[in-house]
Structure formats: structure tokens, C-alpha cells
Amino acid sequence: MDLHGAFHVYDTTLRDGAQQEGLNLSVADKLSIARQLDDLGVGYIEGGWPGSNPKDTEFFRRAGQELELRHAKLAAFGATRRAGVRAADDPLVAALRDSGAGVVTLVAKSHDRHVELALRTTLEENLAMVCDTVTHLREEGQTVFLDAEHFFDGYRGNRAYALEVLRTAAEAGAEVVALCDTNGGMLPDWVSDVVLDVIESTGARVGIHAHNDSGCAVANSLAAVAAGATHVQGCINGYGERTGNADLVTVVANLELKLDRNVLPPGLLRDATRIAHAVAEVTNVPPASRQPYVGTSAFAHKAGLHASAIKVDPNLYQHMDPVGVGNDMRLLVSDMAGRASIELKGRELGYDLSDDRELVTRVTARVKEMEQNGHTFEAADASFELLLAEEVEGTRPSYFDVESWRVITETRPDGEAISEATVKLRAEGVRYVVTGEGNGPVNALDAALREAIGQAFPEVAKFELIDYKVRILDQGHGTDAITRVLIETTDGESSWVTVGVGANVIEASWGALVDGLTFGLRRHHR
Amino acid sequence: MDLHGAFHVYDTTLRDGAQQEGLNLSVADKLSIARQLDDLGVGYIEGGWPGSNPKDTEFFRRAGQELELRHAKLAAFGATRRAGVRAADDPLVAALRDSGAGVVTLVAKSHDRHVELALRTTLEENLAMVCDTVTHLREEGQTVFLDAEHFFDGYRGNRAYALEVLRTAAEAGAEVVALCDTNGGMLPDWVSDVVLDVIESTGARVGIHAHNDSGCAVANSLAAVAAGATHVQGCINGYGERTGNADLVTVVANLELKLDRNVLPPGLLRDATRIAHAVAEVTNVPPASRQPYVGTSAFAHKAGLHASAIKVDPNLYQHMDPVGVGNDMRLLVSDMAGRASIELKGRELGYDLSDDRELVTRVTARVKEMEQNGHTFEAADASFELLLAEEVEGTRPSYFDVESWRVITETRPDGEAISEATVKLRAEGVRYVVTGEGNGPVNALDAALREAIGQAFPEVAKFELIDYKVRILDQGHGTDAITRVLIETTDGESSWVTVGVGANVIEASWGALVDGLTFGLRRHHR
């Protein structure tokens, strides 16, 4: 069944997903995630609530200038007008209308008790708010979706009123009424019954917005679709408040690969694993290895007993071909999977390794050993390319020899802290001793290192460190654990990521800094 | 409906859960987890495969001597006899019979292709293996459950044969035939159809064993129960191979609290949160904060908009009372926080702020201002409590005055980096100058700070830093950005989280360290 177009895959990572405890997204983060979601081919990206806070307003402003979406439309989320004013006079409604998104997802109360207790207005006025706001936005040329908040609880308490809210919105021109299991406690059979009743009673186009509080967010979404819903909301990696929203990739993969519904543009689901992990890098929430479809363990087998049968027919041991979501079968006792991906990655970087089995074996072994020690090459292509170059060419690319480095951070009399680094190195036959200052130890080391090398290689002046990420790998030991640092460097034209690892965070950062400069110099000297 | 007794809650954490990548359980770990599972009131604890490896054999030996189970029975897991021998002559069958458990869960192939490819025998011999092994164990006084491996895939490929395996086992005396979704790709409606057919076609008592590869393990288990299954297998915390097994607590909580089936002894579910976390301590797998029912975020709310309504009726905002699973509602103090949520949060921490409007206004304003500067109090309850104490009591709780600090990180001749910190401070009228070493600058500062303060307050010796998190807030500026540090400190009994912010990561860490020690000292001095 080809539903793509007639079916909405609606992502709310940037709005509802951002409600997750500990998750804080800058405007740059949101823009970066929106690009990834567009690569996945979702139909709608809910960007936030313009007018409710400066960050979301800024997001929509910059999105209009900077985002070039190929598949998705942006949606602005916001509430119906306040009680007692006209929608046309409500500045928050105006902010939705003027966001530039073109699609407005209006959240409305459909649970009578919430209208009275949280909204503090009458049931009649709430209906008027829905009708008036939808009508106004439609007249202004907006597409309108309605998010019926607390719908399932409201339906249980006062079915007639909950349905009346939907009917009012649909009659005023809302294209979809999304039923929100805001508190997240529904089970699939219940969702199914309610969706069937809503469609029969209102004739409206129905959407589903599920949370995972009963561990059934995915199944509830599927149950709604089976009952006739044609609009599914969710978040990448299942981000969201409390137990999270429905994991959009899992829902979509089930629809596409198991239920034969084509809800994304063809072929894009094959990037799901890469995209899910790339978003996790931006949010800095460690990806769950057991995540369905895209988790690093999702197709990992302790082969043991069944290794020979797996070789004969891997599909006897997996529920689908992991290629469909861009993941890989991993045999935890063998290095078969490793070799193949090293070869592939080499090809990606311009090295044809297919003729040199011994080289591939050597690189695979080194990658395995280094990943065991905490490195990751998946995000750090530049460090991987340096390793590959070292194995192919026999020596590691190098443009300078470091003698020693030191960095001091101390409080100043005014209470602020300052960092000062001294780097001693040789480049092009000259010894440099340079001291740099910075507002942190790595910042100071970076300044000293680039100043020293810049005297031998002036092109370094163009290099700039644009991102710095730290992850503690061995939770439970505090500052005493292994630290992984990822650094992104740019030369103004492109950027590259390097990785460093160490018990000492400064040592790890130093490794990533040196790789970053080496990679940049190598690129300019080839 | 009271099913307890007539319904089996069957835990397989110690066998199938232990297949999880990176999870390794010693015999002592397994005994400890078995005690926790018994506290939860599960009916059966599958302990492992005696005879297949020395560790599992040892587990059953020690369990017989050391475990005093009040609710659960132990089950030994193992395969049907080998092809071509009598069950009575197979040493692996003997190991099951003699494990002392009294219950044997026999795994049998029910998928024709697996019989031929993995077992390498005929379909007829496989049936004979099932019949002979079940018969022998029943004659020897064992209760027998059958795990029909790859059942759902087998049913799809050769329904008649898959059903024949079940019929054979039931006729030979197996009490339950558990349908295993070994590859984990099923969806709830499919499970429901198959279970209905199995019950109608065989008359056997049916169990379900679900994996989470399609994100539906919980829903699949519930679908099976709705279709007539009366035996549910799962693992605590959803441990297991690939994406894990059905999370047993989530399944049971849904059955008990939402579907009104009493499947555990009365009252025991109220310990679920404690037990799930205690098991996570043993496995050393960090608990997922978003886990349904028992996760630390499962009942956490970014109150903001709705705080006033939450005060009136918390049940408007949660799908069930968290007390039912031993969890708590938590209000997160965030930049969306208004006065009402500050008041509620204060109450949670033991401060009644309802009479002092001016104080609440002041605290709200400070929280907002500090969150604008990069603080987050959402995860850092201890820093929030210090701020609250400062506003309530007029001065910030303080046990020492810092004069200055300095930390140096440098390369040693062998290439490794070492950090050394010097801290100067006054406590209890005495000036301390202490130098500490560490494998990173924060580690060294922590060592120096705790040694200095420990001389004035010996209880500091019990404090330990157990988690350290860094987040760069303003992406796009690399090491030049604002840094937020979260630190978790423990005194061996409980733990608390503090936050520090600064342009300099070391300065941010210092703030969080000082708050962490201050909070701990305050708790011990009240």
C-alpha cells in the first residue's frame, strides 16, 4: 500500500522530545536535527512554540533563512487563543500565523476537567476558542492540525465533550485531529476502540500522539493506524517527557517493513541508523544499545551454537534484514562484520582495500583494539583516515614533533578562573616554545598549539575549532573514568572530526587537537 | 480477576537476560538477583542451564543450599535429548532432572527449517525427542514447561508441524507450552491470532516469550494474555539479547494496575522500583531513566504551565499513582518553571513556602536568571536546595572559605599526562594548603579539596564523586563556549547532584564540587 503523501509522518523531537529531562537544545542544535529529520524523509517537523520563548522564535526565524528542506514541512506548535479575546487579537496566535512555517499545530484541551482546572474557563468558551482560532488561521492561509491534549482521559470522563472538541476543530477547517495520550497510560486495544469510535462519530481525519508510560507507545501508534489513523506523531530515539514519546523510527520501520505501508519517500529508511546516531551526538544523550532497529546491539548475536546455521541462512536468526534500516548484523565472536565495514569505509574515503586482505585484517584489528579502549571512529572520520593512511603508507602522517605541553588553570583575585598553556614542539626544523591563554585548559592548549604550528605552516591561521564534545565512558567512577573527546575543526570550507581518549580529559583533548591539525595540514599538502 | 496462582509470572533474567551484550553475571550475582525477584513475588525464576557450563551448575548447587525463596520456584532450562539416544541416557537431561529445581523448562525446535539446519535431524526424530524427554522428566517427578523456540516463524512457515510439536509436548505431560518469538519481530495482532489458533487447535496451556525487536515486547505479551495465555516470560529491566526481552515489571504492572489481573501476591508490586534499581546495581548496567513505571524520569514533570493544576489534582497529569510501583512524582525545576512549581518543589524538599509570596517570587526570579546563564536545576536538586536555603535563611550554607586554587596538567617524559592541584582554604578557623594529584584536572582538584576539608570535617572521608557530566551549551564556538558540569556525590547511603557553570570548564567543575561537598556537610550537620 503506498501511503506516502496520504500519510503524515510527523516528528515532534524539537518540541515534545525536548521536554525530556536533561535534554537542552540550542537553536543550532535544533537546526542540525531538523536537517537530519529531513534526510529521513519525515513529512512534518514540529519546530517549537514561536512566541512562547525567545529560543523558539529565533529557531523559526533562522529556519526560514537557513534550512533547505527537501522532504519535510515545518510546523509551528501553539495553543488556541486565550479565553475572552478574539483569535485575531491574540499576540500568541499572531506569532503562530507569522512563524513562516505554513503549518500550525494547535494544542487544545479536550478533557473537561482540564478545561476547568488548568485552563480555568467554561466548556463552551473552550469550544469557541478552538473554533475561532482554527477559523482565523485557516482564513490566513495556514494549514491547521489539532492536537487534542489529554484526549483519551477526556474521552473516558466525558466522551460527548471530547468528541465535540474534535468536531468543532474539523468543521472549522483543521485537516487532522491528533488524539494525544498525554499521560501515556493507554494500551493498544483501548486505542483501537477509541480511534474507531472517533472516526465513525466525527468523520475527521485522525492522528495519534503516544507516550511510552505503559511501554506501549509503538504498539499504540500501530493500533491507531490499523483503526484508521493516517497521521503519526513521534520523536527520534523516543525522546520525550517521562518515559518518552513513541520512537518514530521504530513506528515507521514497523509500518514500512512489516505492514507494507510506504510512509516515507522510497529508500530513505535505509539511513535510519546513521540518522538516529547523528541526532544522539547533537543531543549528547548516549544512544541506547538495545533500541529497536537502530541500536548497536539490535542485530548482535552471541553466535556460539548457531554460527554455522547463521552462515547458511542469516534470516533464520533475524526478524528482518538490517540493511533495511542501515544497521548491520554483528557476530560478537567473529570479526567478519568488522572487515566488511572497514573495507566499505575505506572505499568511502578513497582507498580501495578489496585487494589487500592482510591490510584489512590489520586495520580491523587496530580499530577493534582502539574501540575497546574507548575510541569511536564512527563519528571521527578524520582520525580513522589518519589511521588508515598510517597502515597504507607505513608511517603516520606528521608535520610536527611535540616535546612537551603543560596547562595551568587558577583563580584570579577577582574570582574568575584563567587558563594558560605552554607548548614546546619542532616543525620544519625549528623549535617553538609558545604560551597561549584561554578561558579553559583546552582552549589555551589549542591557542598555543596553533600559534606554534602556524609559524611553520601559515595556513593553520584559517583553522578553527568549532565543536568540542566530552563523554565519560565508564559511568560509576566519576572523574576517575575513561574520557572520550570529539573535536570538530574547520578550515572555513569544510570541517572534520577527530577523537581522543584518555584517563585524563586534557590528554584526550590533546590527542584530538593534534589529530585535527594534522588532518587539516595533510589535506592542504596533498 | 484473581489469577495469582493460576497465572505464571516467569522470570528469565538469569538465563535469557544474561545473553545481553556486555552483561556478565557471577554465581553470587545470580543468587542476589534471585532474592530480589523473589521479593517481587514472581512465580518462577529460570536460573540457567545446568550441565551446559560450570557456572550454571554451581548456581543450582548453591541455590539449593542458600536460597530461601518465599514466593518463587526455581526452573532449570535445557534442551530436549540429543538425536538418537534415549532421554534416560542423555547426561544433559540428567543434569536437568537432578538440578534440584523441580521445574524443567525444555527448549525444543518448532520451526522445521531450524530442525533441519541447526539441529540437523529429521522432523520425526525432533518430535520423538520432545515426547521422550518430556515423558522421562514427568516420570521422574519433574514439572515440565516447553519453550517452543522460533515458534512464530515456524508457524508461518509450516503451521501443521509447529502445532504438532506443541501437541506432542502437551500430550506427554508438559504443563505449559510457551510460544517463543525468538527473533523478536512479531506485532500484537499477529501474536493474538496465533495464540487463539494454538489454544483452539491444541487445547494446551499457552505461555508467551517475547523479545523487543519491533518495540512491541510488552504489547505482544499483553496481546497473548488477552488471547488466553496464562504464563508470561520476561526479564527485569528488559534485559536480553539484541533489543532485550519483554520488561517483566512493565508487563506485570500493566496486568495488575490497568487490566485488573492479580498476578503477583498482593502488595509486592509496590517494591518494583526499588527492586529494578537494586538489580541494576548488581548487573552494573546503568538504569534507563525513561523506563516505564520504574525509571527515575517516569513520573517527572517539567511543571511550568500546569503546576497550578497539578497542585489541585496530580492525577490529571499521571497515568497512575506512582506509589503503586514504589516510584514518586518529581517536579523538575526548569526555565519553564513558574511560582507554583517552585512552591511544589519546595514542599518536596521540606520547605513550606505557601505563606511567603515574596520569597517564592525571589527564588523564581533567581532560578530563571541562573538558568538563563546556563544552570539547570532540573537534574541538580542539591544545588537548588542550597539556593532555597540561602533565600530562606538569609545566607548561603557554608563550611569553608576558599582563598584560591590552581591546577596544572602536563606531559610526563613517558608521554602520559598528570594533573596536580593546590587548594588554599580556611575551615573551622584553620588555614589549609593542600596539594592533590589525579588523572585529570577535576580529579586532582576534588582530591585536594576533600583532603583539605576532611581535616576539619572527618565525615568528608565517606563522600565520593560517582558521576561527572559535561555539556557544552553554545555549540559552534568549540572550547570557547559556556560549559555546564553536573556532579553526583554519594556518602555511601544516598547521592545528590550539583551543577556548576562557567566559561572555563574547570571553574564550572569547581563550582559543582564545592556545592556537592557543602550539601553533604549540611545534611550531616542538621
Chai-1 contact restraints between the chains, C-beta under 6 A:
chainA,res_idxA,chainB,res_idxB,connection_type,confidence,min_distance_angstrom,max_distance_angstrom,comment,restraint_id
A,Q19,B,K302,contact,1.0,0.0,6.0,A-B,restraint_1
A,E21,B,S297,contact,1.0,0.0,6.0,A-B,restraint_2
A,E21,B,A300,contact,1.0,0.0,6.0,A-B,restraint_3
A,G22,B,A379,contact,1.0,0.0,6.0,A-B,restraint_4
A,S26,B,Q475,contact,1.0,0.0,6.0,A-B,restraint_5
A,A28,B,Q475,contact,1.0,0.0,6.0,A-B,restraint_6
A,A28,B,G476,contact,1.0,0.0,6.0,A-B,restraint_7
A,L117,B,A309,contact,1.0,0.0,6.0,A-B,restraint_8
A,L117,B,V312,contact,1.0,0.0,6.0,A-B,restraint_9
A,A118,B,H306,contact,1.0,0.0,6.0,A-B,restraint_10
A,A118,B,A309,contact,1.0,0.0,6.0,A-B,restraint_11
A,N183,B,H319,contact,1.0,0.0,6.0,A-B,restraint_12
A,G184,B,H319,contact,1.0,0.0,6.0,A-B,restraint_13
A,G185,B,H319,contact,1.0,0.0,6.0,A-B,restraint_14
A,P188,B,P188,contact,1.0,0.0,6.0,A-B,restraint_15
A,P188,B,A219,contact,1.0,0.0,6.0,A-B,restraint_16
A,D213,B,P292,contact,1.0,0.0,6.0,A-B,restraint_17
A,D213,B,H319,contact,1.0,0.0,6.0,A-B,restraint_18
A,S214,B,N254,contact,1.0,0.0,6.0,A-B,restraint_19
A,G215,B,V218,contact,1.0,0.0,6.0,A-B,restraint_20
A,G215,B,T250,contact,1.0,0.0,6.0,A-B,restraint_21
A,G215,B,P292,contact,1.0,0.0,6.0,A-B,restraint_22
A,C216,B,V218,contact,1.0,0.0,6.0,A-B,restraint_23
A,C216,B,A219,contact,1.0,0.0,6.0,A-B,restraint_24
A,V218,B,G215,contact,1.0,0.0,6.0,A-B,restraint_25
A,V218,B,C216,contact,1.0,0.0,6.0,A-B,restraint_26
A,A219,B,P188,contact,1.0,0.0,6.0,A-B,restraint_27
A,A219,B,C216,contact,1.0,0.0,6.0,A-B,restraint_28
A,A219,B,A219,contact,1.0,0.0,6.0,A-B,restraint_29
A,R242,B,S297,contact,1.0,0.0,6.0,A-B,restraint_30
A,R242,B,A298,contact,1.0,0.0,6.0,A-B,restraint_31
A,T243,B,R290,contact,1.0,0.0,6.0,A-B,restraint_32
A,T243,B,P292,contact,1.0,0.0,6.0,A-B,restraint_33
A,T243,B,A298,contact,1.0,0.0,6.0,A-B,restraint_34
A,G244,B,R290,contact,1.0,0.0,6.0,A-B,restraint_35
A,T250,B,G215,contact,1.0,0.0,6.0,A-B,restraint_36
A,N254,B,S214,contact,1.0,0.0,6.0,A-B,restraint_37
A,R290,B,T243,contact,1.0,0.0,6.0,A-B,restraint_38
A,R290,B,G244,contact,1.0,0.0,6.0,A-B,restraint_39
A,P292,B,D213,contact,1.0,0.0,6.0,A-B,restraint_40
A,P292,B,G215,contact,1.0,0.0,6.0,A-B,restraint_41
A,P292,B,T243,contact,1.0,0.0,6.0,A-B,restraint_42
A,S297,B,E21,contact,1.0,0.0,6.0,A-B,restraint_43
A,S297,B,R242,contact,1.0,0.0,6.0,A-B,restraint_44
A,A298,B,R242,contact,1.0,0.0,6.0,A-B,restraint_45
A,A298,B,T243,contact,1.0,0.0,6.0,A-B,restraint_46
A,A300,B,E21,contact,1.0,0.0,6.0,A-B,restraint_47
A,K302,B,Q19,contact,1.0,0.0,6.0,A-B,restraint_48
A,H306,B,A118,contact,1.0,0.0,6.0,A-B,restraint_49
A,A309,B,L117,contact,1.0,0.0,6.0,A-B,restraint_50
A,A309,B,A118,contact,1.0,0.0,6.0,A-B,restraint_51
A,V312,B,L117,contact,1.0,0.0,6.0,A-B,restraint_52
A,H319,B,N183,contact,1.0,0.0,6.0,A-B,restraint_53
A,H319,B,G184,contact,1.0,0.0,6.0,A-B,restraint_54
A,H319,B,G185,contact,1.0,0.0,6.0,A-B,restraint_55
A,H319,B,D213,contact,1.0,0.0,6.0,A-B,restraint_56
A,S404,B,T411,contact,1.0,0.0,6.0,A-B,restraint_57
A,W405,B,T411,contact,1.0,0.0,6.0,A-B,restraint_58
A,R406,B,E410,contact,1.0,0.0,6.0,A-B,restraint_59
A,V407,B,T409,contact,1.0,0.0,6.0,A-B,restraint_60
A,I408,B,I408,contact,1.0,0.0,6.0,A-B,restraint_61
A,T409,B,V407,contact,1.0,0.0,6.0,A-B,restraint_62
A,T409,B,I506,contact,1.0,0.0,6.0,A-B,restraint_63
A,E410,B,R406,contact,1.0,0.0,6.0,A-B,restraint_64
A,T411,B,S404,contact,1.0,0.0,6.0,A-B,restraint_65
A,T411,B,W405,contact,1.0,0.0,6.0,A-B,restraint_66
A,A417,B,N504,contact,1.0,0.0,6.0,A-B,restraint_67
A,A417,B,I506,contact,1.0,0.0,6.0,A-B,restraint_68
A,A417,B,E507,contact,1.0,0.0,6.0,A-B,restraint_69
A,N439,B,A503,contact,1.0,0.0,6.0,A-B,restraint_70
A,N439,B,N504,contact,1.0,0.0,6.0,A-B,restraint_71
A,G440,B,T479,contact,1.0,0.0,6.0,A-B,restraint_72
A,G440,B,N504,contact,1.0,0.0,6.0,A-B,restraint_73
A,G440,B,V505,contact,1.0,0.0,6.0,A-B,restraint_74
A,V442,B,T479,contact,1.0,0.0,6.0,A-B,restraint_75
A,N443,B,T479,contact,1.0,0.0,6.0,A-B,restraint_76
A,N443,B,D480,contact,1.0,0.0,6.0,A-B,restraint_77
A,D446,B,T479,contact,1.0,0.0,6.0,A-B,restraint_78
A,L465,B,G478,contact,1.0,0.0,6.0,A-B,restraint_79
A,L465,B,T479,contact,1.0,0.0,6.0,A-B,restraint_80
A,I466,B,G478,contact,1.0,0.0,6.0,A-B,restraint_81
A,D467,B,G478,contact,1.0,0.0,6.0,A-B,restraint_82
A,Y468,B,I472,contact,1.0,0.0,6.0,A-B,restraint_83
A,Y468,B,G478,contact,1.0,0.0,6.0,A-B,restraint_84
A,Y468,B,T479,contact,1.0,0.0,6.0,A-B,restraint_85
A,V470,B,V470,contact,1.0,0.0,6.0,A-B,restraint_86
A,I472,B,Y468,contact,1.0,0.0,6.0,A-B,restraint_87
A,Q475,B,P286,contact,1.0,0.0,6.0,A-B,restraint_88
A,G478,B,L465,contact,1.0,0.0,6.0,A-B,restraint_89
A,G478,B,I466,contact,1.0,0.0,6.0,A-B,restraint_90
A,G478,B,D467,contact,1.0,0.0,6.0,A-B,restraint_91
A,G478,B,Y468,contact,1.0,0.0,6.0,A-B,restraint_92
A,T479,B,G440,contact,1.0,0.0,6.0,A-B,restraint_93
A,T479,B,V442,contact,1.0,0.0,6.0,A-B,restraint_94
A,T479,B,N443,contact,1.0,0.0,6.0,A-B,restraint_95
A,T479,B,L465,contact,1.0,0.0,6.0,A-B,restraint_96
A,T479,B,Y468,contact,1.0,0.0,6.0,A-B,restraint_97
A,D480,B,N443,contact,1.0,0.0,6.0,A-B,restraint_98
A,A503,B,N439,contact,1.0,0.0,6.0,A-B,restraint_99
A,N504,B,A417,contact,1.0,0.0,6.0,A-B,restraint_100
A,N504,B,N439,contact,1.0,0.0,6.0,A-B,restraint_101
A,N504,B,G440,contact,1.0,0.0,6.0,A-B,restraint_102
A,V505,B,G440,contact,1.0,0.0,6.0,A-B,restraint_103
A,I506,B,T409,contact,1.0,0.0,6.0,A-B,restraint_104
A,I506,B,A417,contact,1.0,0.0,6.0,A-B,restraint_105
A,E507,B,A417,contact,1.0,0.0,6.0,A-B,restraint_106
